[in-house]
Amino acid sequence: MNTYTNEKTKRLSFIIIDISIITLSYFLAFYIRSETYVTRNWDSFFTVLPYIIIISTFFLFVYEVNPSRRKRVFDYIGSIFISTASITVTTMAASFFFRAFALPRSVILLSFIIAVVLLTLWKVVFFALKKSKPEKVLLIAEPHEKNKLTYQVIGTFASKVDVEYVNYHAPLPEIYNAIKRSETIVLGAKDTDEKKSKIIYSSFKNGKNLYLVPSFYDLLLSKSEITPFEDTMSLAIKPFGLTIDQQFMKRFFDLVVSIVAFPFLIPFFLIGMILIKIDDWKGSIFYTQKRLGKDNKEFNIIKFRTMVENAEGKTGPTMATDKDPRITKIGKFLRATRIDEIPQIINVLKGDMSIVGPRPERSFFIEKFKKELKSYEYRNSVKPGITGYAQIMGKYTTSVEDKLRFDLHYIRNYSVMFDILIILRTLLVIIDKDKSEGVKEQQPSNKLAHKRN
């Protein structure tokens, strides 16, 4: 069995174990709360059990609780808490609105506590038993990608990793030999050419896991459809952006979510306003700035102020960086919790922005990025969003190039379900400290072994 099949089998196993633990949690909670064994009560429990399993499967998938590949055990505590809390809230709501789903509230709450404890213990046991032998990872990339990708590989894999670097321009026999002695291959961004195809084929032939950093060319061709010209295969590639019906659905979704969410956001508006005034009584609460939206149309974005007044008076337009001295103490908190973005709900209601989409940028930076990245112009083919795929996958100061990859992938793969998934996963960003920090500069060596506990 090749490593790809093994990986799929492991993921399926983790999902089954997690669902079994959730089911066991409800069973134990029901058993503890049942003073006597009443057949009718247990019949009711087994009636709703399939629905609990479906709800659990959905949220375990959304919040990526399975630890087959990524992160430290500590990083999963947030995922475990939010996923089980979401299951609990959904089950509680269902028991309130649907009579057939009438589980006692005490059982639901107790199952939440048991599930958090058992899932956490299971992750701890998994990481403790995980093999200590380093996983051999081969990085094939351009020299300028070497340090960044090596650091990111080390930070992504759950286990100890042994990273070997081979220059993309090395002779093919050297690359083939390196592939054979590795378990996993990471191929850096490179436009399609014959050599890239041969490397991919060799990885497949040897049954290796392959992770490919897509070029912008790859992303622009994604979601193409096979349309044969008689017996000749061709790919039909739609223009970049959303179709008319997709734009209509997205606008309808934005309005519904904004109107429903607005009353619940009022407390956060008050928190933001009070905190900013406590920090700086004379300073303004809100911050408006010219940004470019869909088709480069200019609009005023509204945010809570997180920097000192007139922050760019001396520096001019400058991107926020890790430990930026212009950010106030309260501003750091507002950014970390994403409360600073909440006033943009007004931009969504006005039609300037969407709930989900690429983050809006200033004209100065867009023109600068277009010179460096030709594909950057495709980013503004949709409305900018309060949150986005780049925000849940990256950090505040993830490179522009990497954020662009996520944004282009989002535009090409847009759907209402994708928007819902991004909104739900934004909750994880709020509790993940690393998501609000910049990437720390690292200088890894050619070959590294690093353990993530």
For each residue, the residues with C-beta under 8 A, 3 or more apart:
1: 5 6 9
2: 5 6 207 208
3: 6 7 183 184 207 208 209
4: 7 8 207 208 209
5: 1 2 8 9
6: 1 2 3 9 10
7: 3 4 10 11 68 69 209
8: 4 5 11 12
9: 1 5 6 12 13
10: 6 7 13 14 68
11: 7 8 14 15 66 68
12: 8 9 15 16
13: 9 10 16 17
14: 10 11 17 18 66 67 68
15: 11 12 18 19 57 60 61 66
16: 12 13 19 20
17: 13 14 20 21 122
18: 14 15 21 22 56 60 65 66 119 122
19: 15 16 22 23 53 56 57 60
20: 16 17 23 24
21: 17 18 24 25 115 118 119 122
22: 18 19 25 26 52 53 56 60 84 87 111 115 119
23: 19 20 26 27 49 52 53 56
24: 20 21 27 28 114 118
25: 21 22 28 29 111 112 114 115 118
26: 22 23 29 30 45 49 52 107 111
27: 23 24 30 31 45
28: 24 25 31 32 111 114
29: 25 26 32 33 107 108 110 111 114
30: 26 27 33 34 41 42 45 103 107 111
31: 27 28 34
32: 28 29 110
33: 29 30 104 106 107 110
34: 30 31 37 38 41 42
35:
36:
37: 34 42
38: 34 41 42
39: 42 43
40: 43 44
41: 30 34 38 44 45
42: 30 34 37 38 39 45 46
43: 39 40 46 47
44: 40 41 47 48 102 103
45: 26 27 30 41 42 48 49 103
46: 42 43 49
47: 43 44 100
48: 44 45 51 52 100 101 103
49: 23 26 45 46 52 53
50: 53 54
51: 48 54 55 94 101
52: 22 23 26 48 49 55 56 87 91
53: 19 22 23 49 50 56 57
54: 50 51 57 58
55: 51 52 58 59 87 90 91 94
56: 18 19 22 23 52 53 59 60 87
57: 15 19 53 54 60 61
58: 54 55 61 62
59: 55 56 62 63 83 84 86 87 90
60: 15 18 19 22 56 57 63 65 66 83
61: 15 57 58 64
62: 58 59 83 86 421 424 425
63: 59 60 79 82 83 86 424 425 428
64: 61 70 79
65: 18 60 76 79 80 83 119
66: 11 14 15 18 60
67: 14 70 71 73 76 123 126 127 158
68: 7 10 11 14 158
69: 7 156 157 158
70: 64 67 75 156 157 158
71: 67 75 76 156 158 452
72: 75 76 127 158 452 453
73: 67 76 77 123 124 126 127 453
74: 77
75: 70 71 72 78 79 432
76: 65 67 71 72 73 79 80 120 123
77: 73 74 80 81 120
78: 75 81 82 428 431 432
79: 63 64 65 75 76 82 83 428
80: 65 76 77 83 84 116 119 120 123
81: 77 78 84 85 116
82: 63 78 79 85 86 427 428 431
83: 59 60 62 63 65 79 80 86 87
84: 22 59 80 81 87 88 112 115 116 119
85: 81 82 88 89 112
86: 59 62 63 82 83 89 90 424
87: 22 52 55 56 59 83 84 90 91 112 115
88: 84 85 91 92 108 109 111 112
89: 85 86 92 93
90: 55 59 86 87 93 94
91: 52 55 87 88 94 95 101 103 108
92: 88 89 95 96 105 108
93: 89 90 96 97
94: 51 55 90 91 97 98 101
95: 91 92 98 101 102 103 105 108
96: 92 93
97: 93 94 101
98: 94 95 101 102
99: 102
100: 47 48
101: 48 51 91 94 95 97 98
102: 44 95 98 99
103: 30 44 45 48 91 95 107 108
104: 33 107 108
105: 92 95 108 109
106: 33 109 110
107: 26 29 30 33 103 104 110 111
108: 29 88 91 92 95 103 104 105 111 112
109: 88 105 106 112 113
110: 29 32 33 106 107 113 114
111: 22 25 26 28 29 30 88 107 108 114 115
112: 25 84 85 87 88 108 109 115 116
113: 109 110 116 117
114: 24 25 28 29 110 111 117 118
115: 21 22 25 84 87 111 112 118 119
116: 80 81 84 112 113 119 120
117: 113 114 120 121
118: 21 24 25 114 115 121 122
119: 18 21 22 65 80 84 115 116 122 123
120: 76 77 80 116 117 123 124
121: 117 118 124 125
122: 17 18 21 118 119 125 126
123: 67 73 76 80 119 120 126 127
124: 73 120 121 127 128
125: 121 122 128 129
126: 67 73 122 123 129 130
127: 67 72 73 123 124 130 158 453
128: 124 125
129: 125 126
130: 126 127 158 159
131: 159
132: 160
133: 160
134: 159 160 161 162 449
135: 157 159 160 161 162 183 184
136: 161 162 164 181 182 183 184
137: 153 157 161 162 163 164 182 183 184 185 186
138: 163 164 166 178 179 182 184 185 186
139: 146 149 150 153 163 164 165 166 186 188
140: 166 167 168 175 178 185 186 187 188 199
141: 145 146 149 165 167 168 186 187 188 189 213
142: 145 146 167 168 169 188 190
143: 146 167
144:
145: 141 142 148 149 188 189 213
146: 139 141 142 143 149 150 165
147: 150 151 442 443 444
148: 145 151 152 399
149: 139 141 145 146 152 153 186 188 213
150: 139 146 147 153 154 163 165 444 448
151: 147 148 154 155 442 444
152: 148 149 155 156
153: 137 139 149 150 156 157 161 163 186
154: 150 151 157 161 163 444 448 450 452
155: 151 152 452
156: 69 70 71 152 153
157: 69 70 135 137 153 154 161 452
158: 67 68 69 70 71 72 127 130 452
159: 130 131 134 135 451 452
160: 132 133 134 135 449 450 451 452
161: 134 135 136 137 153 154 157 448 449 450
162: 134 135 136 137 447 448 449
163: 137 138 139 150 153 154 444 447 448
164: 136 137 138 139 178 182 446 447
165: 139 141 146 150 446 447
166: 138 139 140 170 174 175 178
167: 140 141 142 143 170
168: 140 141 142 188 190 195
169: 142
170: 166 167 174 175
171: 174 175
172: 175 176 195 198 199
173: 176 177
174: 166 170 171 177 178
175: 140 166 170 171 172 178 179 199 202
176: 172 173 179 180 202
177: 173 174 180 181
178: 138 140 164 166 174 175 181 182
179: 138 175 176 182 185 199 202 203 206 208
180: 176 177 206
181: 136 177 178
182: 136 137 138 164 178 179 185 208
183: 3 135 136 137 208 209
184: 3 135 136 137 138 208 209 210 211
185: 137 138 140 179 182 199 203 208 209 210 211
186: 137 138 139 140 141 149 153 211 213
187: 140 141 190 196 199 200 203 210 211 212 213
188: 139 140 141 142 145 149 168 213
189: 141 145 213 214 215
190: 142 168 187 193 196 215
191: 196 215 217
192: 196 197 215 217 218
193: 190 196 197
194: 197 198
195: 168 172 198 199
196: 187 190 191 192 193 199 200
197: 192 193 194 200 201
198: 172 194 195 201 202
199: 140 172 175 179 185 187 195 196 202 203
200: 187 196 197 203 204 210 212
201: 197 198 204 205
202: 175 176 179 198 199 205 206
203: 179 185 187 199 200 206 208 210
204: 200 201 207 208 210
205: 201 202
206: 179 180 202 203
207: 2 3 4 204
208: 2 3 4 179 182 183 184 185 203 204
209: 3 4 7 183 184 185
210: 184 185 187 200 203 204
211: 184 185 186 187
212: 187 200 218
213: 141 145 149 186 187 188 189 405
214: 189 218 219 222 405 409
215: 189 190 191 192 218 219
216: 219 220 373 374 375 404 405 408
217: 191 192 220 221
218: 192 212 214 215 221 222
219: 214 215 216 222 375 405 408 409 412
220: 216 217 237 240 375 378 408 412
221: 217 218 224 235 237
222: 214 218 219 409 412 413
223: 238 412 413
224: 221 235 236 237 238
225: 235 236
226: 233 234 235 236
227: 234 235 236
228: 231 232 233 234
229: 232 234
230:
231: 228
232: 228 229
233: 226 228
234: 226 227 228 229
235: 221 224 225 226 227
236: 224 225 226 227
237: 220 221 224
238: 223 224 243
239:
240: 220 378 381 411 412
241: 378 381 382 411
242: 246 247 250 381 382 411 414
243: 238 246 247
244: 247 248
245: 248 249
246: 242 243 249 250 414
247: 242 243 244 250 251
248: 244 245 251 252
249: 245 246 252 253 416
250: 242 246 247 253 254 354 383 414 416 419
251: 247 248 254 255 351 354
252: 248 249 255 256
253: 249 250 256 257 355 416 419
254: 250 251 257 258 348 354 355
255: 251 252 258 259 349
256: 252 253 259 260
257: 253 254 260 261 355 423
258: 254 255 261 262 345 348 349 355
259: 255 256 262 349
260: 256 257
261: 257 258 264 265 345
262: 258 259 265 266 345
263: 266
264: 261 267
265: 261 262 268 269 342 345
266: 262 263 269 270
267: 264 270 271
268: 265 271 272 339 342
269: 265 266 272 273 342 343
270: 266 267 273 274
271: 267 268 274 275 339
272: 268 269 275 276 285 304 334 339 340 342 343
273: 269 270 276 277 285 304
274: 270 271 277 278
275: 271 272 278 279 330 333 334
276: 272 273 279 280 283 285 304 305 330 334
277: 273 274 280 281 285
278: 274 275 281 330
279: 275 276 283 328 329 330 331
280: 276 277 283 309 328
281: 277 278
282:
283: 276 279 280 305 308 309
284: 287 305 309
285: 272 273 276 277 304 305
286: 302 303 304 305 343
287: 284 302 303 304 305 306 307
288: 300 301 302 303
289: 300 301 303 362
290: 298 299 300 301 362 363
291: 298 299 300 301 360 361 362 384
292: 296 297 298 299 360 361 362 363 366 380
293: 296 297 298 299 352 353 360 380 383 384
294: 297 380 381 382 383 384
295: 380 381
296: 292 293 363 366 380
297: 292 293 294
298: 290 291 292 293 363
299: 290 291 292 293 347 350 352 353 360
300: 288 289 290 291 352
301: 288 289 290 291 344 347 352 353 360
302: 286 287 288 343 344 346 347
303: 286 287 288 289 306 340 341 343 344
304: 272 273 276 285 286 287 334 339 340 342 343
305: 276 283 284 285 286 287 309 331
306: 287 303 327 328 330 331 332 334 335 340
307: 287 311 324 326 327 328 331
308: 283 311 326 328
309: 280 283 284 305
310: 313
311: 307 308 315 326
312: 315 316 317 318
313: 310
314:
315: 311 312 318
316: 312
317: 312 362 364 365
318: 312 315
319: 365 397
320: 324 326 327 396 397
321: 324 397 438
322: 396 397 437 438 439 440
323: 438
324: 307 320 321 327
325:
326: 307 308 311 320
327: 306 307 320 324 331 332 335
328: 279 280 306 307 308 331 332
329: 279 332 333
330: 275 276 278 279 306 333 334
331: 279 305 306 307 327 328 334 335 340
332: 306 327 328 329 335 336 436
333: 275 329 330 336 337 339
334: 272 275 276 304 306 330 331 337 339 340
335: 306 327 331 332 338 340 396 436
336: 332 333 430 433 436
337: 333 334 430
338: 335 341 342 387 426 429 430
339: 268 271 272 304 333 334 342
340: 272 303 304 306 331 334 335
341: 303 338 344 386 387
342: 265 268 269 272 304 338 339 345
343: 269 272 286 302 303 304 346 347
344: 301 302 303 341 347 348 353 386
345: 258 261 262 265 342 348 349 386
346: 302 343 349 350
347: 299 301 302 343 344 350 352 353 386
348: 254 258 344 345 351 352 353 354 355 386
349: 255 258 259 345 346
350: 299 346 347 353
351: 251 348
352: 293 299 300 301 347 348 383
353: 293 299 301 344 347 348 350 357 360 383 384 385 386
354: 250 251 254 348 357 382 383 384 385 386
355: 253 254 257 258 348 385 386 387 419 423
356: 385 386 387 388 389 410 418 419 422 423
357: 353 354 382 383 384 385 388 410
358: 379 380 382 384 385 388 390 407 410 411
359: 384 385 388 390 391 403
360: 291 292 293 299 301 353 384
361: 291 292 365 366 369
362: 289 290 291 292 317 365 366
363: 290 292 296 298 366 367
364: 317 367 368
365: 317 319 361 362 368 369
366: 292 296 361 362 363 369 370 376 380
367: 363 364 370 371
368: 364 365 371 372
369: 361 365 366 372 373 376 400 404
370: 366 367 373 374 376 377
371: 367 368
372: 368 369 376 400
373: 216 369 370 376 400 401 404
374: 216 370 377
375: 216 219 220 378 379 404 408
376: 366 369 370 372 373 379 400 404
377: 370 374 380
378: 220 240 241 375 381 408 411
379: 358 375 376 404 407 408 411
380: 292 293 294 295 296 358 366 377 384
381: 240 241 242 294 295 378 411
382: 241 242 294 354 357 358 411 414
383: 250 293 294 352 353 354 357
384: 291 293 294 353 354 357 358 359 360 380
385: 353 354 355 356 357 358 359 388
386: 341 344 345 347 348 353 354 355 356
387: 338 341 355 356 391 392 422 423 426 429
388: 356 357 358 359 385 391 392 406 407 410 422
389: 356 392 393 406 407 409 410 418 422
390: 358 359 393 394 398 402 403 404 406 407 410
391: 359 387 388 394 426 429 435
392: 387 388 389 422 425 426 428 429 435
393: 389 390 406
394: 390 391 398 402 403 406 435
395: 398 434 435 436 437 438 439
396: 320 322 335 435 436 437 438
397: 319 320 321 322 437 438 439
398: 390 394 395 402 403 439
399: 148 402 403 439
400: 369 372 373 376 403 404
401: 373 404 405
402: 390 394 398 399 405 406
403: 359 390 394 398 399 400 406 407
404: 216 369 373 375 376 379 390 400 401 407 408
405: 213 214 216 219 401 402 408 409
406: 388 389 390 393 394 402 403 409 410
407: 358 379 388 389 390 403 404 410 411
408: 216 219 220 375 378 379 404 405 411 412
409: 214 219 222 389 405 406 412 413
410: 356 357 358 388 389 390 406 407 413 414 418 422
411: 240 241 242 358 378 379 381 382 407 408 414
412: 219 220 222 223 240 408 409
413: 222 223 409 410 418
414: 242 246 250 382 410 411 418 419
415: 418 419
416: 249 250 253 419 420
417: 420 421
418: 356 389 410 413 414 415 421 422
419: 250 253 355 356 414 415 416 422 423
420: 416 417 423 424
421: 62 417 418 424 425
422: 356 387 388 389 392 410 418 419 425 426
423: 257 355 356 387 419 420 426
424: 62 63 86 420 421 427
425: 62 63 392 421 422 428 429
426: 338 387 391 392 422 423 429 430
427: 82 424 430 431
428: 63 78 79 82 392 425 431 432
429: 338 387 391 392 425 426 432 435 436
430: 336 337 338 426 427
431: 78 82 427 428
432: 75 78 428 429 435 436
433: 336 436 437
434: 395 437
435: 391 392 394 395 396 429 432
436: 332 335 336 395 396 429 432 433
437: 322 395 396 397 433 434
438: 321 322 323 395 396 397
439: 322 395 397 398 399
440: 322
441:
442: 147 151
443: 147
444: 147 150 151 154 163 448
445: 448
446: 164 165
447: 162 163 164 165
448: 150 154 161 162 163 444 445
449: 134 160 161 162
450: 154 160 161
451: 159 160
452: 71 72 154 155 157 158 159 160
453: 72 73 127
